[in-house]
Amino acid sequence: MEERLQKIIARSGVSSRRAAEELVTAGRVRVNGRVVTELGAKADPRRDKIEVDGKRLTAESPVYLVLHKPRNVVSTLHDPEGRPTVADHVRGAGARVYPVGRLDFATSGVLLMTNDGEFSNGLLHPRGGVPKTYVLKVRGVMDEGDADVWRTGVELEDGKTLPADVRILRHEGDKTWLEITLREGRNQQIRRMGEATGFPVMRLARLSFAGVTSEGLLPGKWRLLTVDELLAIRKEFGVPKRVRPAVDQMPAQRAKQQRPRAHVGAAPRDRGERGERGERPRAGYASREGGHEERRARPADRRERGTSGPPRERGTSGPPRERKRPT
């Protein structure tokens, strides 16, 4: 699938997308041997040979993770105003991942991140209808009649919203807690729905996105998506095209760090006969069958050679020899 060059360069980890645009306009990027300087130029990272400063780009292994985004964090990799970004919380991911969609600055909860553009596009396309579930607190006492307006659609300046699943959780004085599931992704949609219906949103958090939750994750922490989660997403929405085990989502150096260390005292790998403690036995003591015992017996055999009769039994000395007296 063809993508803009700056996106391909940014995903390879060479630079940010903005810096990648500068690389293109400076004539430092080649596609199939031809210098490309147009920002709108596209290429297929799987078929085309893309080079930056003469070095060919290699595609990173796909990474899919879920971040429990904290409040007051921007859902971008860079913020001109210097505010905290989600990039600050996923530095250990081992790849340059970016958000799948966005959460408002003051909204917390589930945020999927990846370096797979096809995966991101598949979940964000309007026709996908990917469910996103939120819990929120609004000002005012909302009853079922008020919730029905949200269920059937709210008139906004950019058109009527799609029907939503709404459940009233509880009331706290003059405030109401709700759970709502949307299947579209307009900018600040829930907050605008609250303002339009007279129930301003005071608190908002996303519980799940495409069935993925942040259960067990503290704000600011992340984890890789499991194989089961990726298979469920692919079955429902067609992406990702290929599912790998979670440990294979990371580059080799990260995967190596994740391998469990050998348990202290564990049996060693089979490298021949070994003792119970994993030590190599000394010659003649490893086994009473075969080589070592046979080698131990050879010296005794040699001592008995040259005698006419049968070898003497061990432990017997025979008749004493006569000693010659000096003359």
Disulfide bonds with the S-S distance in Angstrom:
none
